[in-house]
Amino acid sequence: MAKNRKIPMQTTEQEILAADVERRTALLAADRSTLERLLAEEFRYVHASGKVEFRNDYLASVASGPSKFLSMAVSDTILNIYGDAAVMGGKVRLERMDAGEILGKEHQFTGVWVKKAGGWTLCSFQNSSKSKA
């Protein structure tokens, strides 16, 4: 006879990290519907160049913009949780196709996640050029 096994609950940290993996996977696939679910209505993205995009423009850019993400490797992740909010930081190495050319960049990033009725959503994300030092 089969025993009932409890499925372990995810910790808050695991939930947020899983949401971020899902976000990055959606970026690589240009999966707009997944990003719509994961990005808060008030989402704001600050590029390393200083350009600011809000949710709708960002979604349009990812879905049909001039560049496509090819790879995204995150390292040195730090996650600080404050109840229903969390701040994630770390390093990211990106490769993207832009105008037929493969470009590689390294950035530092900071993202702010907030838990809402539908789960964890990303409210703000900022990249900074990685320091040469």
Sequence and secondary structure as in RCSB ss.txt:
>XXXX:A:sequence
MAKNRKIPMQTTEQEILAADVERRTALLAADRSTLERLLAEEFRYVHASGKVEFRNDYLASVASGPSKFLSMAVS
DTILNIYGDAAVMGGKVRLERMDAGEILGKEHQFTGVWVKKAGGWTLCSFQNSSKSKA
>XXXX:A:secstr
           HHHHHHHHHHHHHHHHHHT HHHHHHHEEEEEEEE TTS EEEHHHHHHHHHHSSEEEEEEEEE
EEEEEEETTEEEEEEEEEEEEEETTEEEEEEEEEEEEEEEETTEEEEEEEEEEE    
